[in-house]
Amino acid sequence: MRRVLLLGVGLAFAAQVSAQEPVIKRSAPMTMTGEIVDISCYKSKGVAGGTGAAHVDCAKICILQKDGAVGILTDGDGLFKIWGAAAKDKFAKVQPYIGQQVEITGTEVTLSNNYDVRSFDLQTVKRKGK
């Protein structure tokens, strides 16, 4: 029974670790500005329907109930998926900023098996201009 229990704990740990792909490349620290968005809503509804204050409630439903991913739609470089510690607990650290213009710091990361999505390991977030 002990072996089964240890195996179960080991598998649970492995599942948690593999939930985020390993980083194979990391940029120098950088700062970006833009809007925090729910990625699926932005991709399906575009700028008009998937961004801004009018979309905050829908975005939170997608994140909390449908496990949606959060990103930053930057002022010039496009969309980056938020990755790393800021993605824990359904993006609890960045949820208060959904639909708002923010300034974030961190590093752009390239993840194994995920070359088609630009990702950002967010370290700090604050409302733009504050």
Secondary structure, 3 states (H helix, E strand, C coil): CHHHHHHHHHHHHHHHHHCCCCEEEECCCEEEEEEEEEHHHHHHHHHHHHCCHHHHHHHHHHHHHHCCCEEEEECCCCEEEEEHHHHHHHHCCCHHHECCEEEEEEEEEEECCCCCCCEEEEEEEEECCC
